[in-house]
Amino acid sequence: MAASLLRLASRRCLCVRLSPRSSMQQVLPMATTAKEEMARFWEKNTQSKRPLSPHLTIYKWPLPMAMSIIHRGTGVGMSLGVSFFALSALVLPGQFPDYLELVKSLSLGPALIYSAKFALALPLTYHTWNGIRHLAWDMGKGFKMPQVYQSGVLVLVLTALSSLGIAAM
């Protein structure tokens, strides 16, 4: 109710402020609709035989772009993983040692256990090493393109080595 009264009052004030010379008849209608504008655009593109933008599958991703996407993905993935683990600890019956004994009773081979430990360590080590790289960037170091690529390769090597080391424990 109050909103309607305010709207009506503001319209009345605006109408009083308009001079007799300014009327709504002077407002020009739009020349074309959005649909017509898009049709003209695509017709012009077709006639000029312009290529469409390359699709992601054929675009060569530069290393910094790929590493940025992976950094965000590992951050989201680890956040979801920790949240899932915490919620499962609250909801599931029993204690952690019970579930640890269950996993031990499955008699999984050492290769499978090593692979699982590596898969868990990989996002953690990547996100850590790339985070250190970002801290260096925050200090204003390593912004030249050769340095960006060198630090990217260093992060990947350190990630692989530290993940293998953690999985071997």
C-alpha positions as CSV (number, residue, x, y, z in Angstrom):
1,M,0.0,0.0,0.0
2,A,2.8,2.4,1.0
3,A,4.8,1.5,-2.1
4,S,1.8,2.3,-4.3
5,L,1.3,5.7,-2.7
6,L,5.0,6.5,-3.1
7,R,4.9,5.5,-6.7
8,L,1.9,7.6,-7.4
9,A,3.4,10.6,-5.6
10,S,6.6,10.3,-7.5
11,R,4.8,10.1,-10.8
12,R,2.8,13.2,-9.9
13,C,6.0,15.1,-9.0
14,L,7.6,14.1,-12.3
15,C,4.6,15.2,-14.3
16,V,4.5,18.6,-12.6
17,R,8.2,19.2,-13.3
18,L,7.8,18.4,-17.0
19,S,7.4,21.5,-19.1
20,P,4.5,21.8,-21.5
21,R,6.9,21.5,-24.4
22,S,8.2,18.1,-23.3
23,S,5.7,15.4,-23.9
24,M,5.8,11.7,-24.4
25,Q,5.1,12.2,-28.1
26,Q,8.7,13.3,-28.6
27,V,10.1,9.9,-27.4
28,L,11.1,7.9,-30.5
29,P,10.3,4.2,-30.6
30,M,13.2,1.8,-31.0
31,A,14.0,1.1,-34.6
32,T,14.4,-2.6,-34.3
33,T,13.8,-5.3,-31.8
34,A,16.6,-7.5,-30.4
35,K,15.4,-10.4,-32.5
36,E,15.6,-8.4,-35.7
37,E,19.0,-7.1,-34.7
38,M,20.4,-10.6,-34.1
39,A,18.9,-11.8,-37.4
40,R,20.7,-8.9,-39.2
41,F,24.0,-9.8,-37.4
42,W,23.9,-13.4,-38.3
43,E,22.8,-12.6,-41.9
44,K,25.8,-10.2,-42.2
45,N,28.1,-12.8,-40.7
46,T,26.9,-15.5,-43.2
47,Q,27.3,-13.2,-46.2
48,S,30.8,-12.1,-45.2
49,K,31.8,-15.8,-44.6
50,R,33.5,-14.9,-41.3
51,P,34.6,-17.9,-39.3
52,L,33.1,-18.5,-35.9
53,S,35.2,-18.3,-32.8
54,P,37.3,-21.4,-32.2
55,H,35.7,-24.0,-29.8
56,L,37.5,-24.9,-26.6
57,T,38.4,-28.3,-28.0
58,I,40.6,-26.9,-30.7
59,Y,41.9,-23.9,-28.7
60,K,45.4,-24.4,-27.3
61,W,45.3,-23.5,-23.7
62,P,48.3,-21.6,-22.4
63,L,50.0,-23.1,-19.3
64,P,49.0,-20.2,-17.0
65,M,45.4,-20.4,-18.0
66,A,45.2,-24.2,-17.5
67,M,47.0,-23.9,-14.1
68,S,44.6,-21.2,-12.9
69,I,41.6,-23.4,-13.8
70,I,43.2,-26.4,-12.0
71,H,44.0,-24.3,-9.0
72,R,40.4,-23.2,-8.6
73,G,39.2,-26.7,-9.2
74,T,41.5,-28.2,-6.6
75,G,40.4,-25.6,-4.1
76,V,36.7,-26.3,-4.7
77,G,37.3,-30.0,-4.7
78,M,39.2,-30.0,-1.5
79,S,36.6,-27.8,0.2
80,L,33.8,-30.2,-0.9
81,G,35.9,-33.2,0.2
82,V,36.5,-31.8,3.7
83,S,32.8,-30.8,4.0
84,F,31.7,-34.3,2.9
85,F,34.1,-36.0,5.3
86,A,32.9,-33.7,8.2
87,L,29.2,-34.3,7.5
88,S,29.7,-38.0,7.1
89,A,31.5,-38.1,10.5
90,L,28.5,-36.4,12.0
91,V,25.8,-38.5,10.4
92,L,27.3,-42.0,10.1
93,P,27.2,-44.4,13.1
94,G,30.4,-45.6,14.7
95,Q,33.8,-44.0,15.1
96,F,36.7,-43.4,12.7
97,P,38.7,-46.5,13.9
98,D,35.7,-48.7,13.0
99,Y,35.8,-47.5,9.4
100,L,39.6,-47.8,9.3
101,E,39.3,-51.4,10.3
102,L,36.7,-51.9,7.6
103,V,39.1,-50.6,5.0
104,K,41.9,-52.8,6.4
105,S,39.6,-55.9,6.2
106,L,39.0,-55.4,2.5
107,S,42.6,-56.5,1.9
108,L,43.2,-54.1,-0.9
109,G,46.5,-54.5,-2.7
110,P,49.4,-52.1,-2.1
111,A,49.2,-50.7,-5.6
112,L,45.6,-49.7,-5.1
113,I,46.3,-48.1,-1.7
114,Y,49.3,-46.3,-3.1
115,S,47.2,-45.0,-6.0
116,A,44.5,-43.8,-3.6
117,K,47.0,-42.0,-1.4
118,F,48.5,-40.4,-4.5
119,A,45.1,-39.3,-5.7
120,L,44.4,-37.7,-2.3
121,A,47.9,-36.0,-2.1
122,L,47.9,-34.6,-5.6
123,P,45.3,-31.8,-5.3
124,L,46.7,-30.9,-1.9
125,T,50.3,-30.6,-3.0
126,Y,49.3,-28.8,-6.3
127,H,47.2,-26.3,-4.5
128,T,49.9,-25.7,-1.9
129,W,52.7,-25.2,-4.4
130,N,50.6,-23.1,-6.7
131,G,49.5,-21.0,-3.7
132,I,53.1,-20.3,-2.9
133,R,53.6,-19.2,-6.5
134,H,50.6,-16.9,-6.1
135,L,52.2,-15.5,-2.9
136,A,55.3,-14.7,-4.9
137,W,53.1,-12.9,-7.5
138,D,51.4,-11.0,-4.6
139,M,54.9,-9.7,-3.7
140,G,55.3,-8.5,-7.4
141,K,57.8,-11.2,-8.4
142,G,57.7,-13.4,-11.5
143,F,55.3,-11.6,-13.8
144,K,57.4,-11.8,-17.0
145,M,56.1,-14.5,-19.3
146,P,59.3,-16.6,-19.2
147,Q,59.2,-16.6,-15.4
148,V,55.4,-17.4,-15.4
149,Y,56.1,-20.5,-17.5
150,Q,59.2,-21.5,-15.5
151,S,57.4,-21.2,-12.2
152,G,54.5,-23.2,-13.7
153,V,56.7,-26.0,-14.7
154,L,58.4,-25.9,-11.3
155,V,55.0,-26.1,-9.6
156,L,54.1,-29.2,-11.7
157,V,57.5,-30.9,-10.9
158,L,57.2,-30.2,-7.2
159,T,53.6,-31.4,-7.2
160,A,54.5,-34.7,-8.8
161,L,57.5,-35.3,-6.5
162,S,55.8,-34.3,-3.3
163,S,52.7,-36.3,-4.2
164,L,54.8,-39.4,-4.9
165,G,56.7,-38.9,-1.6
166,I,53.5,-38.5,0.5
167,A,51.9,-41.6,-1.2
168,A,55.0,-43.6,-0.3
169,M,54.6,-42.9,3.4
